[in-house]
Amino acid sequence: MTMNQKLSQIFKHIPEVEPSSSLEALINQKIGFQRAKISRRNLIFSYVGLTGSGLAILGAIFSFGGAFLESEFWNLSTLLFSDLAVVAGNWPDFMYSLLETFPVINAIVILIPVFMLFLSFNYYLSNRKNRLRLHFN
């Protein structure tokens, strides 16, 4: 009998090592703890995103909202309610004037945090749904 044959015979007679019966439950429990930890962390990130974007909206409104409301755009837009016949007769010039006086930068600065608030709220809802799914599974 050669060395290779002896090794193959030895390995054939070794009983298979079976894991303990509680190992699967322990592994599933650890996986559940890790998923719950990740879900909790994602939920905290969504709370931080909601709070941060809400504060950014307030800051943008206080910083740029006054300039937005005091712009010439609003003075021209009041003509729609006071002199509708004149505006209807000269509507192309009126529309160009509205477009020229629209405070684009102020509107963009205010709308970016609003967009971030919507993204954070979407992230919050998806994480909340995943957390509930983990809780009931």
N, C-alpha and C positions, 0 to 999 in steps of 0.2 A: 504494500500500500504506500502510495506516495504522499507527500506533504499536502498537496492540493486535495486529494481524496479524503484525507483525515480531517481537514478543516471543513470540507463540505459535509462530512458525516457528523461532525460535532455540532455544526449549526442546524442540522436537521433535527437533532434531538433536544435542542433548547426549547423549553416551553415559551409560548408567546406571552409577552408582558402585556397585561390588560390594565388600562387605567382604572382608578377607583370609580365607583359609581357616582360619587358626589362631584367628580371633576367637571363633568359637563355642566352641572348646575352652578358650580363656582365660576366657570368661565362665562356662562350666560349672565350671571349676576355682575361680574366685572364689566362686561360689555354694556349692560344696562346702566351701570354707574357712569361709565365714560360717556354714553349717549346723553344721559341726563345732565352731566357736567357741561358738555358741549352745547346742549340746548339752553341751559341756564346762562352760559356765557353769551350766546347769540342774542338771547332776550335782553340781557343787560346792555349789549351793544346797540340794540334797537331802541332801548330807553334813552341811552346817551344820544343817539342820532335824532330822536324826536325832540329831546330837550334842547340840543344844540341848534337844530334848525329852527325851532320855535323862537329861541333867543335871537338867532340871526335875523329872523323875520322882523321881530320887534326893533332890533337895531337898525335894520335897513329902512323900516318905516319911519322911525324917528329921525334918521339921518337924511334920507332922500325923499321921504313922503311930502314934506313941506314944499320942497322945490318942485316936486311933481304936481302938487295941487295949485301952486302959484304960477305955473307956467301959462303962457299965452294960449295954449291948447284949450284950456277950460273956458277962457273968455270967448274964443271963437265957437266952441261947441254950444255955448248958450244961445247963439244966434239961431240954432235949430228950433228952439222953443219960442223965441221972441219974434223972429222975422222969417218964418218958414217959406213964405212966398218968394222973398228975395233970394234965399238960399237955394230954393228949387230952380229958380231962373238962372242962377250962376253956379250950379252944382259942381262943374269940373274945377273951377277956380277955388271954390270953397273946399273941396276935397284936397287939392294940392296945398292949400293953406293949412288945413288940419294936419296933413302929413309933415309939412315943414316945421310946424310948431310942436309936434309930439315929442315929449322928453324921453327919447329912446334909452339913454344911459340910465336914467333914474328907474325906468320901468324894468330894465334888465337886472339892475342891482336888487330890486324888490322881488322879481320873479325867480331868481336863482334860489334863494332860500325856500321859497314856496315849493319849487320843484324838488328840492332836497327833503322837504317835509313830506311830500307825497311818496318819495322813494323810501324814506325811513318808515313811514306808516305801512307801506307794502311789505317791507322787511319784517316789521313787527307782526303783522297779521300772518305771514307765512311761518315765522318762528313760533307764534302762538299755536297755530294749527299743528305744527310738528310736535310741539310740547304736549298738546292734548293727545295726539296720536300715540306718543311714547307712553303717556300716563295710562291709557286704556289698553295698551297691548301687553 
